[in-house]
Each structure stands twice: as C-alpha cells, then as structure tokens.
Amino acid sequence: MENIEEFKKNYQQRIENLAKSKTEWINDFVESQKPKKPVKTVGEMYKEIKKEERLTQ
C-alpha cells in the first residue's frame, strides 16, 4: 500500500514538472513569434550618424 502512495506522489510530481516545462516552452515559442524590430546594418547606422552630423553643423 505504501508503494502505491509513493508511486502516486512521484507520478503527480512528474506530471507537474512536465506541465511546467510545457508552459515554459509555449511561452518561449509565443515570445519568439512576436514581430521584432528590423536589425540595422553597419552601413545604415553609418548613414544615420553622418546625416545627424550634417544636421548639427
């Protein structure tokens, strides 16, 4: 009888851990699907800096 109770407890713990990891995975996946700001190239950043320098002169 004690073995059955221990088995139930361990099984319940494994289910809870699996549910937590699934939830984390789903949250990470949803976060990764959100639109991201476009990455600027070095050339684009250089052009912006030069444009700002011209405006301040």
N, C-alpha and C positions, 0 to 999 in steps of 0.2 A: 504494500500500500504506500509506503514511504517513497519507493522508487517512482510510482506513478505521479505523486505530487511533485517530486523533483523534476521529472520529465516535463510536466505541465509548466512548471516555473521556467525551466530552461527554454522550452518551446515558445512560451509567451515572450521571453526576453529576446529570442532570435527574431520573432515576428516584429517586435517593436523596433529593433535595430534595423531590420530590413526596411520598415516603413520610414524611418528617419533618413536612411541613405537614399531611398527613392525620392522623398520630398526634397532633399538637398539637390539631387540630380535634376529634378524637374525645375526647381528654382534657378539653377545654373543654366539650364537649357533655355528657359524663358528669357533670362537676362541676356544670354548670348544672341537671341533673335531680335533684340531691340535695335533700332537703327543707330548707327554710330556716326559721329562727326567724320567727314572725309579727312584723310591724312594728307597734310600738305607736303609737297616735295621740297627739297632744299632750294631748288630754283624759284619756286613760288614764294618761299619765305624771303629769299634774297630780293626779289622784285618788290615785295611789300616794304622791306626795310629801305630800299632805295627810294621808293615812292614817298614814304614818310619823311626821309631826309630832304627830298626836293620840296615838300610842302612846308617844312620848318625853316627853310632858307629864305 
